Amino acid sequence: MNYRTINNPDGLSTLGFGCMRFAKKMNSFDHEEIEREIAYAIEKGVNYFDTAYLYPGNEEELGRAIEKLGVRDKIFIATKMPHYYMKDAGEADRRFAEQLARLRTDHVDYYLMHMLPDVTTWKALCDRGIDRWLEDKKREGLIRRVGFSFHGSSEQFIKLLHERKWDFAQIQYNYLDENTQAGVRGLKEAASFGIPVIIMEPLRGGRLVNGIPQTAKDMIRESTGANPAEFALRWLWNQPEVTTVLSGMNSMDMLEENVRIASSVGEGSLTEDDMHTYEKVIGEIEKKVKIRCTGCGYCMPCPAGVDIPGCFKTYNTSYIDSYFNGVREYFMCTAMKNERSLASQCRKCGKCESHCPQGIHIRDELVKVKRRFENPIFKIGMNFAPGHLKK
């Protein structure tokens, strides 16, 4: 495993274990598989494990596995404050105590303000005493380092960097987001402060693996010999400002592959020809992708029962792959359920948009999904789906 020497005081591994997508079996966590993957990751040098208060059951599962394996002193735990619930320091105390209990630990190594959107929000938190609360917890040794995760513009990210002496920052960054989100400007600015930068959504929730056109996949294979996942990860690890790349690994095959790549790629390893390939692949993808959803799920649950990420994924599939595959997937993930999750169920309440890290106009996009898929033939087919037959 590689470990960056610049802006990395704790020696974080270049590959971090993103726990949001832990392995599951029959809609519940697969305890044995998760333990096996965590043990393997640590054996291979992965030492940064990222979770969050809002990931359902996730902190508990990580804590359970770590305690059973007896590896707490070998890793850094990163979790996130749900600051949107914080009315005062007392509320912060209650939530943090809950997190420590879930994680079965007496301290958190890396504590993030979850999806901190702008300076206004941070100042409002300061007015409630959250900044003083964080410093108190650091002095007590309950929190080792304080940072924030961010989805938004580079301008807002840079402004936040100047608001306090942060210990680290986490941004969405990949070869499609070089000039969106915090982007390369934000990455370099954070690095100039001498702090570690943690990367999330390196594969855009798998979209840079399974959601790109076949022509782009062919370009990658013919030009580099790599698969799409390796292609995306190499772009990140080529940059010295990147400290750790989080990957939501939920299979041993994925873990082994990512460990192999992380152990073999160093900064400045890409050639000029390689960089030209990225430009061509980006151009090919840009032709096809209609909705820039990463599938993070922050928009869920929908009060009306719409499977928003599923709707957007199948909509993009209908353009990237084929209309037939897109509508087939849409039918399976919406109409075939006992509790249907169609785009047409949207009530336009807007709750989802207030939580979307990508700033997607979800209500407008769901109208497009409905128009593309829910035609008369689709509606006839719905009469024979379980959701209808159950009634």
Secondary structure, DSSP 8 states (H G I E B T S, - for coil): --B--SS-TT--BSEEEEGGG--EETTEE-HHHHHHHHHHHHHTT--EEE--TTSTTHHHHHHHHHHHHT-GGG-EEEEEE-GGG-SSHHHHHHHHHHHHHHHT-S-EEEEEETT---HHHHHHHHHTTHHHHHHHHHHTTSEEEEEEEE-S-HHHHHHHHTTS--SEEEEE--TTSTTSTTHHHHHHHHHHTT--EEEE-TTTTTHHHHSS-HHHHHHHHHHHS--HHHHHHHHHHTSTT--EEEE---SHHHHHHHHHHHHH--TT---HHHHHHHHHHHHHHHTT--S------TT-S-TT---HHHHHHHHHHHHHT-HHHHHHHHIIIIITSSS---GGG-----TTTTT-TT---HHHHHHHHHHHH--HHHHHHHTTSHHHHT-
